[in-house]
Amino acid sequence: MTTRRNFLKGAAGIVFCSCGMLDAVHAQAGGRRLPVKVKGKRIKTIDVHSHCLFHESLALMGDEASNVIPKTKGAQEHFIANAIENRLKGMDAMTIDMEVLSINPSWYRKDRDLATQIVKINNEKLAEVCASRPDRFAAFASLSLQYPDLAVQQLETAVKKQGLKGAAIGGSVLGEDFSSERFHPVWAKAEELGAVLFIHPQSTPPLAARFKGNGWLANTIGNPLDTTIALQHLIFEGTLDKYPGLKIIAAHGGGYLPSYAPRSDHACFVSPQNCNPDIKLQKKPTEYLNQLYFDALVFTPEALRHLVAQVGASQIVLGTDHPIPWEEHPVDHVFATTTLSDKDKAAILGGNAARLFGMA
């Protein structure tokens, strides 16, 4: 008789399901790389939300350098250049084929020359890592967004010459929202290049005093809130109408916006005095969510079910926050969401990202 253990040992790959096999898969993996299959078809799993750092650019941050390294588990694993094999082992354990690397922007306060140096090092190093293992790594460029004209040049170089897939940006630039007209040249260039913009927040600094206390609220609440605010401004200020081809991925499932999006559709009807009559959106605020992308870092099958119901399975991609251990079994999380069809699962696991990045 074929037991579950014998089946798992003998399989050429693992065909995941949403049944009780998931625990057995964890037990059998043992750090090996297990091909992921849906209905017998091999799926290339792509994680769009993974981080790294480089000592060379961090050294230029001066007194702020100590604040750049996250005070979390996995902090030292951010330094990928000399530890690629360790990173690959971590990816294998999560059954992730490819990571799209990014560096959270910590240089928005730096002057033009210093910001230029930091970004130059980051993008050159990212390109080197990707070139060393193009089957396993892609990357988002760093940008000096506080100087939009410089950011336009950096983005063009990153995409056209360095082979990077777009850029990682914060939730704002020192509190200035991306809907501000001074950033429009950057969005225009991203749209022209077909570059993907990955919004990763860095808390909501104006609320720092209220985030004090137990629970790491600056991250727990502050990060999702910052993304929510960023997306709402892009929608309500008409930025997404002006650049309809803009490809944006929002980290952490888009923050709180998908959880209470329909409230947006009622705001200007209830209080027209608080809305700008000169801004005439081309569709309902909730409909813009269907042209944005969101990572699946929402922790539970029920949360993922709701996110799919709100934005559509075609708009969701894998995200782990690796090497910070927020989501250690991202693939299993997708398979455990029983409301997803096989087509949906294949899309979220890698198909959507492959299409978005032109890898399909």
KOLMAR-186930 format. One record per residue (C-alpha): x, y, z; residue number from 0. Coordinates in nm, 4 decimals. Layout:
% residues N
> X, Y, Z, NUM
...
***
This chain:
% residues 360
> 0.0000, 0.0000, 0.0000, 0
> 0.1284, 0.3484, -0.0832, 1
> 0.1483, 0.5573, 0.2310, 2
> 0.1491, 0.9372, 0.2362, 3
> 0.5148, 0.9269, 0.3461, 4
> 0.6141, 0.6992, 0.0578, 5
> 0.4227, 0.9131, -0.1872, 6
> 0.6028, 1.2259, -0.0762, 7
> 0.9423, 1.0568, -0.0908, 8
> 0.8849, 0.9197, -0.4370, 9
> 0.7321, 1.2211, -0.6042, 10
> 0.9477, 1.4040, -0.8590, 11
> 0.7914, 1.7227, -0.7329, 12
> 0.5289, 1.8165, -0.4835, 13
> 0.1725, 1.8689, -0.5966, 14
> 0.0325, 2.0814, -0.3185, 15
> -0.3280, 2.0749, -0.2114, 16
> -0.5335, 2.2432, 0.0566, 17
> -0.5832, 1.9205, 0.2498, 18
> -0.3928, 1.7695, 0.5417, 19
> -0.0791, 1.7099, 0.3325, 20
> 0.0625, 2.0515, 0.4154, 21
> 0.2093, 1.9472, 0.7499, 22
> 0.3644, 1.6439, 0.5860, 23
> 0.5230, 1.8628, 0.3219, 24
> 0.6866, 2.0756, 0.5942, 25
> 0.8215, 1.7623, 0.7603, 26
> 0.9555, 1.6112, 0.4400, 27
> 1.1154, 1.9217, 0.2879, 28
> 1.4302, 1.9132, 0.5001, 29
> 1.5728, 2.2193, 0.3227, 30
> 1.5601, 2.0575, -0.0214, 31
> 1.4212, 2.2497, -0.3147, 32
> 1.0819, 2.1058, -0.3998, 33
> 0.9248, 2.1850, -0.7359, 34
> 0.5791, 2.3342, -0.6934, 35
> 0.3081, 2.1981, -0.9191, 36
> -0.0570, 2.2787, -0.9765, 37
> -0.2539, 2.0025, -1.1502, 38
> 0.0766, 1.8457, -1.2534, 39
> 0.2120, 2.1644, -1.4111, 40
> 0.5402, 2.3043, -1.2783, 41
> 0.5015, 2.6555, -1.1381, 42
> 0.7906, 2.9001, -1.1072, 43
> 0.7276, 3.0642, -0.7712, 44
> 0.8254, 3.4330, -0.7568, 45
> 0.8553, 3.6333, -0.4340, 46
> 0.8304, 4.0057, -0.5099, 47
> 0.8922, 4.1176, -0.1515, 48
> 1.2389, 4.0269, -0.0261, 49
> 1.5062, 4.2524, 0.1157, 50
> 1.8811, 4.2981, 0.1172, 51
> 2.1501, 4.5467, 0.2156, 52
> 2.5074, 4.6192, 0.1102, 53
> 2.7841, 4.7211, 0.3487, 54
> 2.9311, 4.9649, 0.0950, 55
> 2.6210, 5.1854, 0.0724, 56
> 2.5326, 5.1441, 0.4385, 57
> 2.8734, 5.2906, 0.5277, 58
> 2.7654, 5.6166, 0.3623, 59
> 2.4628, 5.6552, 0.5910, 60
> 2.6793, 5.7888, 0.8754, 61
> 2.5091, 5.8048, 1.2150, 62
> 2.1863, 5.6713, 1.0639, 63
> 2.3439, 5.3415, 0.9607, 64
> 2.2476, 5.1649, 1.2835, 65
> 1.8823, 5.2502, 1.2220, 66
> 1.8875, 5.1031, 0.8735, 67
> 1.9571, 4.7470, 0.9871, 68
> 1.6197, 4.6136, 1.1064, 69
> 1.5961, 4.5160, 1.4717, 70
> 1.4416, 4.1823, 1.3860, 71
> 1.5218, 3.8186, 1.3335, 72
> 1.7005, 3.7813, 1.0013, 73
> 1.8680, 4.1218, 1.0246, 74
> 2.2208, 4.0083, 0.9388, 75
> 2.0897, 3.7890, 0.6566, 76
> 2.0110, 4.1083, 0.4676, 77
> 2.3767, 4.1303, 0.3629, 78
> 2.3377, 3.9050, 0.0633, 79
> 2.6550, 3.9712, -0.1386, 80
> 2.8744, 3.7324, 0.0581, 81
> 2.6004, 3.4916, 0.1612, 82
> 2.4149, 3.4052, -0.1567, 83
> 2.4227, 3.0312, -0.0839, 84
> 2.2577, 3.0894, 0.2533, 85
> 1.9909, 3.3012, 0.0878, 86
> 1.9275, 3.0269, -0.1666, 87
> 1.8877, 2.7707, 0.1106, 88
> 1.6286, 2.9920, 0.2747, 89
> 1.4442, 3.0286, -0.0543, 90
> 1.4544, 2.6538, -0.1105, 91
> 1.3065, 2.5934, 0.2332, 92
> 1.0134, 2.8170, 0.1356, 93
> 0.9929, 2.6610, -0.2140, 94
> 1.0639, 2.9994, -0.3725, 95
> 1.2293, 2.9838, -0.7152, 96
> 1.3007, 3.3541, -0.7566, 97
> 1.3229, 3.6560, -0.5287, 98
> 1.2845, 4.0132, -0.6495, 99
> 1.5215, 4.1971, -0.4169, 100
> 1.4698, 4.5472, -0.2822, 101
> 1.6259, 4.7900, -0.0363, 102
> 1.4004, 5.0015, 0.1818, 103
> 1.4808, 5.3690, 0.1092, 104
> 1.6607, 5.5271, 0.4035, 105
> 1.8359, 5.8034, 0.2084, 106
> 1.5507, 6.0468, 0.1392, 107
> 1.7024, 6.2942, 0.3869, 108
> 2.0467, 6.2897, 0.2242, 109
> 2.1774, 6.5675, 0.0016, 110
> 2.1922, 6.5186, -0.3734, 111
> 2.5554, 6.4061, -0.3985, 112
> 2.5362, 6.1586, -0.1127, 113
> 2.2009, 6.0186, -0.2235, 114
> 2.3474, 5.9739, -0.5722, 115
> 2.6396, 5.7736, -0.4340, 116
> 2.4187, 5.5514, -0.2177, 117
> 2.1784, 5.4729, -0.5016, 118
> 2.4618, 5.4115, -0.7473, 119
> 2.6195, 5.1528, -0.5177, 120
> 2.2870, 4.9862, -0.4425, 121
> 2.1883, 4.9502, -0.8053, 122
> 2.5293, 4.8279, -0.9183, 123
> 2.5375, 4.5702, -0.6385, 124
> 2.1816, 4.4580, -0.7067, 125
> 2.2672, 4.4114, -1.0736, 126
> 2.5735, 4.2056, -0.9768, 127
> 2.3723, 3.9733, -0.7543, 128
> 2.1107, 3.9251, -1.0251, 129
> 2.3769, 3.8571, -1.2881, 130
> 2.5388, 3.5946, -1.0639, 131
> 2.2168, 3.3904, -1.0475, 132
> 1.9672, 3.5217, -1.3043, 133
> 1.7527, 3.2118, -1.2540, 134
> 1.7031, 3.2948, -0.8858, 135
> 1.7217, 3.6735, -0.8474, 136
> 1.5737, 3.9879, -0.9980, 137
> 1.5656, 4.3286, -0.8296, 138
> 1.3989, 4.6642, -0.7846, 139
> 1.6301, 4.9640, -0.8185, 140
> 1.6834, 5.2270, -0.5527, 141
> 1.5888, 5.5870, -0.6418, 142
> 1.6714, 5.9294, -0.4972, 143
> 1.3053, 6.0306, -0.5061, 144
> 1.3672, 6.3517, -0.3118, 145
> 1.5268, 6.4731, -0.6371, 146
> 1.2752, 6.3643, -0.9041, 147
> 1.4926, 6.4682, -1.1982, 148
> 1.7708, 6.2491, -1.0632, 149
> 1.5290, 5.9638, -0.9950, 150
> 1.4175, 5.9708, -1.3609, 151
> 1.7783, 5.9235, -1.4743, 152
> 1.8416, 5.6503, -1.2170, 153
> 1.5304, 5.4590, -1.3180, 154
> 1.6169, 5.4714, -1.6878, 155
> 1.9712, 5.3507, -1.6219, 156
> 1.8502, 5.0763, -1.3897, 157
> 1.5994, 4.9357, -1.6373, 158
> 1.7797, 4.9881, -1.9682, 159
> 2.1422, 4.9246, -1.8686, 160
> 2.1380, 4.7252, -1.5456, 161
> 1.8447, 4.4967, -1.6157, 162
> 1.6515, 4.5825, -1.2998, 163
> 1.2734, 4.5394, -1.3034, 164
> 1.1626, 4.8735, -1.1686, 165
> 1.2110, 5.0514, -0.8380, 166
> 1.1332, 5.0155, -0.4694, 167
> 0.9945, 5.3318, -0.3133, 168
> 0.8693, 5.4284, 0.0324, 169
> 0.5153, 5.5286, 0.1260, 170
> 0.6007, 5.8972, 0.0818, 171
> 0.9072, 6.1185, 0.0582, 172
> 0.9461, 6.2601, 0.4079, 173
> 0.5688, 6.2963, 0.4333, 174
> 0.5192, 6.4363, 0.0829, 175
> 0.2755, 6.2141, -0.1020, 176
> 0.3461, 6.0618, -0.4407, 177
> 0.0452, 6.2370, -0.5901, 178
> 0.2425, 6.5638, -0.5707, 179
> 0.3045, 6.6988, -0.9197, 180
> 0.6783, 6.7185, -0.8661, 181
> 0.6916, 6.3382, -0.8720, 182
> 0.4923, 6.3076, -1.1932, 183
> 0.8024, 6.2938, -1.4175, 184
> 0.9100, 5.9787, -1.2306, 185
> 0.5720, 5.8107, -1.2823, 186
> 0.5728, 5.9153, -1.6472, 187
> 0.9155, 5.7557, -1.6952, 188
> 0.8076, 5.4383, -1.5129, 189
> 0.4999, 5.4134, -1.7354, 190
> 0.7120, 5.4687, -2.0468, 191
> 0.9624, 5.2001, -1.9452, 192
> 0.7013, 4.9533, -1.8247, 193
> 0.8890, 4.9561, -1.4935, 194
> 0.7224, 4.8183, -1.1819, 195
> 0.7095, 5.0353, -0.8691, 196
> 0.7082, 4.8498, -0.5383, 197
> 0.5662, 5.0592, -0.2522, 198
> 0.7154, 4.9510, 0.0788, 199
> 0.6269, 5.1749, 0.3761, 200
> 0.8510, 5.2787, 0.6616, 201
> 0.5914, 5.3407, 0.9296, 202
> 0.3897, 5.6653, 0.9545, 203
> 0.6339, 5.9093, 1.1239, 204
> 0.3787, 6.1790, 1.2224, 205
> 0.2171, 5.9221, 1.4528, 206
> 0.5432, 5.8117, 1.6167, 207
> 0.4370, 5.9307, 1.9644, 208
> 0.1187, 5.7218, 1.9517, 209
> 0.3087, 5.4149, 1.8361, 210
> 0.5181, 5.4049, 2.1535, 211
> 0.4644, 5.1154, 2.3913, 212
> 0.4392, 4.7405, 2.3575, 213
> 0.3721, 4.5571, 2.0317, 214
> 0.6064, 4.7316, 1.7847, 215
> 0.3123, 4.9450, 1.6716, 216
> 0.5336, 5.1591, 1.4472, 217
> 0.5470, 4.8532, 1.2241, 218
> 0.2346, 4.6576, 1.3211, 219
> 0.0056, 4.9550, 1.2579, 220
> 0.2363, 5.2142, 1.1024, 221
> 0.3453, 5.0190, 0.7953, 222
> 0.0013, 4.9120, 0.6694, 223
> -0.1341, 5.2593, 0.7457, 224
> 0.1382, 5.4335, 0.5461, 225
> 0.0653, 5.2200, 0.2398, 226
> -0.3074, 5.2867, 0.2789, 227
> -0.2509, 5.6622, 0.2780, 228
> -0.0149, 5.6447, -0.0208, 229
> -0.2627, 5.4481, -0.2320, 230
> -0.5588, 5.6669, -0.1384, 231
> -0.3760, 5.9812, -0.2473, 232
> -0.2791, 5.8223, -0.5794, 233
> -0.6452, 5.7358, -0.6336, 234
> -0.8239, 6.0468, -0.5084, 235
> -0.5795, 6.2995, -0.6543, 236
> -0.6261, 6.1493, -1.0017, 237
> -0.2653, 6.0293, -1.0371, 238
> -0.3748, 5.6837, -1.1523, 239
> -0.5995, 5.8441, -1.4148, 240
> -0.3093, 6.0485, -1.5446, 241
> -0.0801, 5.7422, -1.5613, 242
> -0.3167, 5.4492, -1.6254, 243
> -0.0335, 5.2243, -1.7410, 244
> 0.1591, 5.2609, -1.4157, 245
> 0.2486, 4.9232, -1.2611, 246
> 0.2365, 4.9445, -0.8824, 247
> 0.2747, 4.6668, -0.6254, 248
> 0.1704, 4.7508, -0.2696, 249
> 0.3441, 4.5599, 0.0105, 250
> 0.1651, 4.3801, 0.2936, 251
> -0.1509, 4.3218, 0.0946, 252
> -0.1959, 4.6939, 0.0326, 253
> -0.2218, 4.7803, 0.4000, 254
> -0.5717, 4.8481, 0.5283, 255
> -0.7219, 4.9752, 0.2046, 256
> -0.8540, 4.6431, 0.0657, 257
> -1.0133, 4.5668, 0.4033, 258
> -1.2412, 4.8715, 0.3969, 259
> -1.2219, 4.9946, 0.0396, 260
> -1.5984, 5.0535, -0.0195, 261
> -1.5951, 5.3418, 0.2297, 262
> -1.3930, 5.5309, -0.0323, 263
> -1.6832, 5.5146, -0.2773, 264
> -1.9113, 5.7051, -0.0381, 265
> -1.6771, 5.9774, 0.0887, 266
> -1.7352, 6.2505, -0.1685, 267
> -2.1095, 6.1834, -0.1820, 268
> -2.1396, 6.2187, 0.1950, 269
> -1.9142, 6.5254, 0.2189, 270
> -1.8605, 6.7021, -0.1141, 271
> -1.7178, 6.9943, 0.0837, 272
> -1.4134, 6.7776, 0.1576, 273
> -1.3538, 6.6835, -0.2044, 274
> -1.2007, 6.8848, -0.4875, 275
> -1.4630, 6.9550, -0.7568, 276
> -1.1847, 7.0059, -1.0122, 277
> -1.0749, 6.6423, -0.9754, 278
> -1.3166, 6.4212, -1.1642, 279
> -1.2171, 6.0591, -1.1266, 280
> -1.2804, 5.8360, -1.4256, 281
> -1.4221, 5.5546, -1.2109, 282
> -1.5191, 5.4665, -0.8554, 283
> -1.2314, 5.4690, -0.6058, 284
> -1.2640, 5.0952, -0.5402, 285
> -1.2252, 5.0191, -0.9104, 286
> -0.8685, 5.1498, -0.9099, 287
> -0.7698, 4.8585, -0.6879, 288
> -0.8204, 4.6339, -0.9887, 289
> -0.5321, 4.8063, -1.1706, 290
> -0.2946, 4.7865, -0.8749, 291
> -0.1052, 4.4801, -0.7527, 292
> -0.0770, 4.3510, -0.3972, 293
> 0.1495, 4.0999, -0.2320, 294
> -0.0093, 3.8051, -0.0506, 295
> 0.1585, 3.8798, 0.2829, 296
> -0.1696, 3.8761, 0.4769, 297
> -0.1014, 3.5678, 0.6932, 298
> -0.4234, 3.3636, 0.6773, 299
> -0.6336, 3.1906, 0.4105, 300
> -0.9334, 3.4004, 0.5138, 301
> -0.7382, 3.7241, 0.4674, 302
> -0.6185, 3.6068, 0.1269, 303
> -0.9724, 3.5036, 0.0311, 304
> -1.0948, 3.8536, 0.1148, 305
> -0.8099, 4.0229, -0.0732, 306
> -0.8895, 3.8172, -0.3836, 307
> -1.2573, 3.9026, -0.3504, 308
> -1.1742, 4.2724, -0.3362, 309
> -0.9037, 4.3104, -0.6031, 310
> -0.9096, 3.9903, -0.8085, 311
> -0.6657, 3.6974, -0.8168, 312
> -0.4982, 3.8501, -1.1240, 313
> -0.3684, 4.1365, -0.9054, 314
> -0.1977, 3.9342, -0.6327, 315
> 0.1649, 3.8159, -0.6173, 316
> 0.3692, 3.6295, -0.3583, 317
> 0.5506, 3.8301, -0.0921, 318
> 0.7443, 3.7095, 0.2121, 319
> 0.9562, 3.9963, 0.3551, 320
> 1.2451, 3.7467, 0.3535, 321
> 1.4876, 3.7295, 0.5316, 322
> 1.2643, 3.8697, 0.8069, 323
> 1.0465, 3.5713, 0.9031, 324
> 0.7013, 3.7218, 0.8657, 325
> 0.5828, 3.4488, 0.6281, 326
> 0.7833, 3.1267, 0.6308, 327
> 0.5426, 2.9120, 0.4279, 328
> 0.4103, 3.1445, 0.1570, 329
> 0.3332, 2.8707, -0.0951, 330
> 0.1404, 2.6609, 0.1556, 331
> -0.0572, 2.9701, 0.2495, 332
> -0.1842, 2.9968, -0.1069, 333
> -0.2711, 2.6286, -0.1330, 334
> -0.4516, 2.6383, 0.2007, 335
> -0.6905, 2.9028, 0.0627, 336
> -0.9596, 2.6637, -0.0553, 337
> -1.1653, 2.9324, -0.2275, 338
> -0.8963, 2.9736, -0.4952, 339
> -0.9213, 2.7840, -0.8211, 340
> -0.6168, 2.6024, -0.9592, 341
> -0.5831, 2.8835, -1.2126, 342
> -0.5867, 3.1412, -0.9329, 343
> -0.3223, 2.9532, -0.7359, 344
> -0.0905, 2.9248, -1.0347, 345
> -0.1336, 3.2966, -1.1044, 346
> -0.0604, 3.4085, -0.7482, 347
> 0.2331, 3.1714, -0.7028, 348
> 0.4186, 3.3067, -1.0026, 349
> 0.2128, 3.3632, -1.3151, 350
> 0.1054, 3.7165, -1.2291, 351
> 0.4590, 3.8255, -1.1394, 352
> 0.6040, 3.6652, -1.4520, 353
> 0.3561, 3.8575, -1.6644, 354
> 0.4096, 4.1808, -1.4728, 355
> 0.7893, 4.1648, -1.5066, 356
> 0.7883, 4.0440, -1.8655, 357
> 0.9247, 3.7007, -1.7710, 358
> 0.6352, 3.5005, -1.9112, 359
***
